[in-house]
Amino acid sequence: KSGEYRLPHHIDLKTGTYNGKKILDK
């Protein structure tokens, strides 16, 4: 799992948000 820690683990793909932050454009 090397480098996996760099990725957001709880992305809400439905809203494109991670911890309340919008990181994806939908």
QUIJO-V853523 format. One record per residue. N is the residue number from 1. RES is the residue in one letter. PSI is psi in whole degrees, -180 to 180 (none if undefined). OMEGA is omega in whole degrees, -180 to 180 (999 if undefined). D_LAST is the distance of its C-alpha to the last C-alpha in whole Angstrom. Layout:
# QUIJO-V853523
n;res;psi;omega;d_last
N;RES;PSI;OMEGA;D_LAST
N;RES;PSI;OMEGA;D_LAST
This chain:
# QUIJO-V853523
n;res;psi;omega;d_last
1;K;33;-179;28
2;S;124;178;29
3;G;-8;-179;26
4;E;-27;-178;24
5;Y;-17;-180;24
6;R;-18;-177;22
7;L;142;175;19
8;P;131;-176;17
9;H;-13;-174;19
10;H;53;177;17
11;I;131;173;13
12;D;101;-175;12
13;L;-20;-179;9
14;K;-35;-178;9
15;T;-14;-180;7
16;G;27;-178;7
17;T;154;177;10
18;Y;114;-176;13
19;N;36;177;17
20;G;-3;180;15
21;K;131;180;13
22;K;117;-178;10
23;I;-11;179;10
24;L;140;176;6
25;D;121;179;4
26;K;none;999;0
